[in-house]
């Protein structure tokens, strides 16, 4: 049994809390959302994110130091936009025995990967805590309900990844270890971009006969093939593309009706602009920020990626949904 602190109780943080509670781990959860805190503490459910999932026996707090007090493993279930600020806040409470698991993927505004930047922040404060990345085809409501799911735990130190896999694997959450955190993180961010594009096809299908499964399959295939070439060029191991963090995560994010990036894309495909689509969602679609950050990163590297630049043109309202998809495939 492990004591796990989960920082962030959105869909994914809540689903993992339920999974590890059922596996008899001790779970402490931290949130800054008062409505989430009150819902869990008074009703043992997270009404905002997963209202059908019971969370009895989980200690929930809005004070960071209380959440970390007895923890061995700290899970950062936070949006990429806030995760670095929270890491800075938790530094005074870190012990040498703490291991951090980063669930956010992609680049920071400065161009570094999130997990690498977390490590840099820690080292600047003389903290030697290891940082791992966890990613894969993990739609939160299914994980919370016990659907068999695989995910990758990646760390530069393979032995740490293997220990985490041994401790955190459950009957239905089947984890695998790797020493390619950069590749896992790049794929974890890139697949959100492709999922938005696939969602555009779903939205277009609702308003015109020009959308459909043929189109969506073609977009998926183009996105994956471009990702294999692009991410290898950026430092990912080629083998990562064919595992849970690569094609596995890409498939479920692009296909599942629960996927928030696919959902945002569907709204764009139905005729909404980015501002209107975002206004209809209460969850963050990280495919949007990933598109812009990847585009800038690649520009700095002297690389022009057709898939990403075309999707950016749609997000910037320079082209419409149908033009976006035909251009993606041209």
C-alpha positions as CSV (number, residue, x, y, z in Angstrom):
1,X,0.0,0.0,0.0
2,X,1.2,3.5,-0.9
3,X,0.1,6.9,0.2
4,X,-0.5,9.0,-2.8
5,X,-1.2,12.7,-3.0
6,X,-3.2,13.8,-6.1
7,X,-2.9,17.5,-6.8
8,X,-5.8,18.5,-9.0
9,X,-9.2,16.8,-8.9
10,X,-10.6,17.3,-12.4
11,X,-11.6,14.3,-14.5
12,X,-8.3,12.5,-14.6
13,X,-7.2,13.2,-11.0
14,X,-10.6,12.0,-9.7
15,X,-10.5,8.9,-11.9
16,X,-7.0,7.9,-10.6
17,X,-8.1,8.6,-7.0
18,X,-11.0,6.2,-7.4
19,X,-8.8,3.6,-9.1
20,X,-6.2,3.6,-6.3
21,X,-8.7,3.8,-3.5
22,X,-10.2,0.6,-4.8
23,X,-6.7,-0.9,-4.8
24,X,-6.5,-0.1,-1.1
25,X,-3.9,2.8,-1.4
26,X,-4.3,5.8,0.9
27,X,-5.3,8.8,-1.2
28,X,-5.1,12.5,-0.3
29,X,-6.6,15.0,-2.9
30,X,-5.9,18.7,-3.3
31,X,-8.1,21.2,-5.2
32,X,-8.4,24.9,-5.4
33,X,-12.1,24.6,-6.5
34,X,-14.3,25.2,-3.5
35,X,-17.3,23.5,-5.1
36,X,-15.2,20.3,-5.7
37,X,-13.9,20.3,-2.2
38,X,-17.3,20.7,-0.7
39,X,-18.9,18.1,-2.9
40,X,-16.3,15.4,-2.1
41,X,-16.1,16.2,1.7
42,X,-19.9,16.3,2.2
43,X,-21.1,13.8,-0.4
44,X,-18.1,11.7,-1.3
45,X,-18.6,12.5,-5.0
46,X,-17.1,15.0,-7.4
47,X,-20.3,16.5,-8.8
48,X,-18.5,18.8,-11.2
49,X,-16.4,16.3,-13.0
50,X,-17.4,12.6,-12.3
51,X,-20.7,12.7,-10.4
52,X,-21.4,9.0,-10.8
53,X,-18.1,7.9,-9.0
54,X,-18.0,7.4,-5.2
55,X,-14.9,8.6,-3.4
56,X,-15.4,7.4,0.1
57,X,-12.2,7.2,2.3
58,X,-10.4,9.9,0.4
59,X,-9.0,12.8,2.4
60,X,-9.6,16.0,0.5
61,X,-8.2,19.4,1.3
62,X,-7.6,22.9,-0.1
63,X,-4.3,23.2,1.7
64,X,-1.3,21.9,-0.2
65,X,0.8,21.1,2.9
66,X,-2.0,18.9,4.3
67,X,-2.2,16.9,1.1
68,X,1.5,16.2,1.1
69,X,2.0,15.5,4.8
70,X,2.0,11.7,4.6
71,X,2.5,11.2,0.9
72,X,5.2,9.1,-0.8
73,X,4.1,9.7,-4.4
74,X,2.9,13.1,-5.7
75,X,0.7,13.0,-8.8
76,X,0.4,16.3,-10.6
77,X,-3.0,16.0,-12.2
78,X,-3.0,19.6,-13.3
79,X,-3.5,21.6,-16.6
80,X,-0.2,22.5,-18.3
81,X,-1.1,26.2,-17.8
82,X,-0.8,26.0,-14.0
83,X,1.4,23.0,-13.2
84,X,4.7,24.9,-12.9
85,X,3.2,27.4,-10.5
86,X,2.0,24.6,-8.3
87,X,5.4,22.9,-8.4
88,X,6.9,26.1,-7.1
89,X,4.3,26.2,-4.3
90,X,5.0,22.6,-3.2
91,X,8.8,23.0,-2.9
92,X,8.8,24.0,0.8
93,X,6.9,20.8,1.6
94,X,8.9,18.3,-0.4
95,X,10.8,15.6,1.3
96,X,13.7,13.7,-0.3
97,X,11.5,10.5,-0.4
98,X,8.9,12.2,-2.6
99,X,8.5,11.0,-6.2
100,X,6.6,13.2,-8.6
101,X,4.4,12.0,-11.5
102,X,3.6,14.5,-14.1
103,X,0.3,14.0,-16.0
104,X,0.6,17.2,-18.1
105,X,2.3,16.9,-21.4
106,X,4.0,19.2,-23.9
107,X,6.0,22.4,-23.9
108,X,6.2,25.4,-21.6
109,X,5.9,28.8,-23.2
110,X,9.7,29.0,-23.0
111,X,10.0,25.9,-25.2
112,X,11.1,23.2,-22.7
113,X,9.1,20.1,-22.0
114,X,7.0,20.2,-18.9
115,X,8.7,17.4,-17.1
116,X,12.1,18.7,-17.9
117,X,11.1,22.2,-16.6
118,X,9.7,20.7,-13.4
119,X,13.1,18.9,-12.9
120,X,14.9,22.2,-13.5
121,X,12.7,24.0,-11.0
122,X,13.5,21.4,-8.4
123,X,17.2,21.3,-9.0
124,X,17.4,25.1,-8.7
125,X,16.1,24.6,-5.2
126,X,18.5,21.7,-4.5
127,X,15.7,19.2,-4.7
128,X,16.7,15.9,-6.2
129,X,13.3,14.3,-6.3
130,X,12.8,12.1,-9.4
131,X,10.1,13.2,-11.9
132,X,8.2,10.7,-14.1
133,X,5.6,11.1,-16.8
134,X,2.4,9.1,-17.0
135,X,0.5,9.0,-20.3
136,X,-1.6,6.7,-22.5
137,X,-5.1,6.0,-23.8
138,X,-6.8,6.9,-20.5
139,X,-10.3,8.3,-20.9
140,X,-11.1,9.3,-17.3
141,X,-14.7,8.1,-17.0
142,X,-13.8,4.6,-18.2
143,X,-10.8,4.4,-15.9
144,X,-13.0,5.4,-12.9
145,X,-15.6,2.7,-13.8
146,X,-12.9,0.0,-14.0
147,X,-12.5,-0.4,-17.7
148,X,-9.2,-2.2,-18.4
149,X,-6.7,0.5,-19.4
150,X,-3.0,0.7,-20.3
151,X,-0.6,3.6,-19.7
152,X,3.0,4.4,-19.8
153,X,5.2,5.5,-16.9
154,X,8.3,7.1,-18.2
155,X,11.4,8.3,-16.3
156,X,15.0,8.9,-17.3
157,X,15.8,6.4,-14.6
158,X,14.2,3.2,-15.8
159,X,14.4,1.6,-12.3
160,X,12.2,4.3,-10.9
161,X,9.7,3.9,-13.7
162,X,9.6,0.1,-13.0
163,X,9.1,0.6,-9.2
164,X,6.2,3.0,-9.9
165,X,4.7,0.5,-12.3
166,X,5.0,-2.2,-9.7
167,X,3.3,-0.1,-7.0
168,X,0.6,1.6,-9.0
169,X,-0.6,-1.1,-11.4
170,X,-4.1,-2.4,-10.5
171,X,-6.3,-5.1,-11.8
172,X,-7.6,-2.8,-14.5
173,X,-5.0,0.0,-14.7
174,X,-2.1,-1.9,-16.4
175,X,1.1,0.2,-16.4
176,X,4.3,-0.2,-18.5
177,X,7.7,1.3,-17.8
178,X,10.0,3.2,-20.2
179,X,13.1,5.4,-20.1
180,X,11.7,7.8,-22.8
181,X,9.9,10.6,-20.9
182,X,10.5,13.1,-23.6
183,X,8.9,10.9,-26.2
184,X,6.0,10.0,-23.9
185,X,5.4,13.7,-23.2
186,X,5.7,14.8,-26.9
187,X,3.2,12.2,-28.0
188,X,0.9,13.0,-25.0
189,X,0.7,16.6,-26.2
190,X,0.8,16.0,-30.0
191,X,-2.2,13.6,-29.9
192,X,-4.4,16.4,-28.6
193,X,-3.7,18.3,-31.8
194,X,-4.7,15.4,-34.0
195,X,-7.8,14.8,-31.8
196,X,-9.0,18.4,-32.4
197,X,-8.6,17.8,-36.2
198,X,-10.5,14.5,-36.0
199,X,-13.3,16.2,-34.0
200,X,-13.6,18.8,-36.8
201,X,-14.6,15.9,-39.1
202,X,-17.3,14.8,-36.6
203,X,-18.7,18.4,-36.5
204,X,-18.6,18.7,-40.2
205,X,-20.6,15.5,-40.5
206,X,-23.4,17.1,-38.5
207,X,-23.9,20.0,-40.9
208,X,-22.8,18.6,-44.3
209,X,-22.5,15.3,-46.1
210,X,-18.8,16.1,-46.7
211,X,-17.9,14.9,-43.2
212,X,-17.7,11.2,-42.3
213,X,-15.8,8.2,-41.1
214,X,-13.7,8.0,-44.2
215,X,-12.5,11.6,-43.7
216,X,-11.8,11.1,-40.0
217,X,-9.8,7.9,-40.7
218,X,-7.7,9.8,-43.3
219,X,-7.0,12.6,-40.9
220,X,-6.1,10.2,-38.1
221,X,-3.7,8.4,-40.5
222,X,-2.1,11.6,-41.7
223,X,-1.7,12.9,-38.2
224,X,-0.1,9.7,-36.9
225,X,2.3,9.4,-39.9
226,X,3.4,13.1,-39.5
227,X,3.8,12.6,-35.8
228,X,6.1,9.6,-36.3
229,X,8.5,11.7,-38.4
230,X,8.2,15.0,-36.5
231,X,8.5,13.7,-32.9
232,X,11.5,11.5,-33.8
233,X,13.1,14.6,-35.2
234,X,12.4,16.3,-31.9
235,X,14.0,13.6,-29.8
236,X,11.4,11.0,-29.1
237,X,12.3,7.3,-29.5
238,X,10.6,5.8,-32.5
239,X,9.3,2.8,-30.5
240,X,7.3,5.2,-28.3
241,X,5.0,6.0,-31.3
242,X,3.7,2.4,-31.4
243,X,2.9,2.0,-27.7
244,X,0.3,3.3,-25.2
245,X,1.6,6.9,-25.3
246,X,1.7,7.0,-29.1
247,X,-0.9,5.4,-31.3
248,X,-2.9,4.1,-28.3
249,X,-3.4,7.5,-26.8
250,X,-3.9,9.1,-30.2
251,X,-6.7,6.6,-31.1
252,X,-8.7,6.9,-28.0
253,X,-8.4,10.7,-27.8
254,X,-9.5,11.1,-31.4
255,X,-12.3,8.6,-31.2
256,X,-13.9,8.7,-27.8
257,X,-17.0,10.9,-27.2
258,X,-15.6,11.7,-23.8
259,X,-12.4,13.3,-25.3
260,X,-12.4,17.1,-24.6
261,X,-10.1,17.8,-27.5
262,X,-12.2,15.8,-30.0
263,X,-15.3,17.6,-28.5
264,X,-13.7,21.0,-29.1
265,X,-12.9,20.0,-32.6
266,X,-16.5,18.9,-33.2
267,X,-17.7,22.3,-32.1
268,X,-15.3,24.0,-34.5
269,X,-16.4,21.7,-37.3
270,X,-20.1,22.6,-36.7
271,X,-19.3,26.2,-37.4
272,X,-18.3,27.8,-34.1
273,X,-15.1,29.8,-33.8
274,X,-12.6,29.1,-31.2
275,X,-13.9,31.6,-28.7
276,X,-17.5,30.3,-29.0
277,X,-16.4,26.6,-28.8
278,X,-14.4,27.3,-25.7
279,X,-17.3,29.1,-24.1
280,X,-19.4,25.9,-24.3
281,X,-16.8,23.8,-22.4
282,X,-16.0,23.7,-18.7
283,X,-12.9,21.6,-19.2
284,X,-9.6,22.7,-20.7
285,X,-8.8,21.6,-24.3
286,X,-5.1,21.4,-24.3
287,X,-4.9,20.7,-28.0
288,X,-5.4,24.4,-28.7
289,X,-2.4,25.5,-26.6
290,X,-0.4,22.5,-27.9
291,X,-1.0,23.7,-31.5
292,X,0.3,27.2,-30.8
293,X,3.3,26.0,-28.7
294,X,4.3,23.3,-31.1
295,X,4.0,25.8,-34.0
296,X,6.3,28.3,-32.3
297,X,8.8,25.6,-31.2
298,X,9.0,24.2,-34.7
299,X,9.4,27.7,-36.1
300,X,12.3,28.2,-33.8
301,X,13.8,24.9,-35.0
302,X,13.3,25.9,-38.7
303,X,10.7,23.2,-39.3
304,X,7.4,23.9,-41.1
305,X,4.8,21.2,-40.2
306,X,1.9,21.2,-42.6
307,X,-0.6,19.5,-40.2
308,X,0.0,21.9,-37.3
309,X,0.2,25.1,-39.3
310,X,-3.1,24.3,-41.1
311,X,-4.9,23.6,-37.8
312,X,-3.5,26.9,-36.4
313,X,-5.0,28.7,-39.4
314,X,-8.4,27.4,-38.5
315,X,-8.0,28.3,-34.8
316,X,-7.0,31.8,-35.9
317,X,-10.2,32.0,-38.0
318,X,-8.2,32.4,-41.2
319,X,-9.9,29.4,-42.9
320,X,-13.1,27.5,-42.4
321,X,-13.5,23.9,-41.2
322,X,-13.9,22.3,-44.6
323,X,-10.9,24.1,-46.0
324,X,-8.9,23.1,-43.0
325,X,-9.6,19.4,-43.5
326,X,-9.1,19.3,-47.3
327,X,-5.8,21.2,-46.8
328,X,-4.7,18.8,-44.1
329,X,-5.0,16.0,-46.6
330,X,-3.5,17.8,-49.6
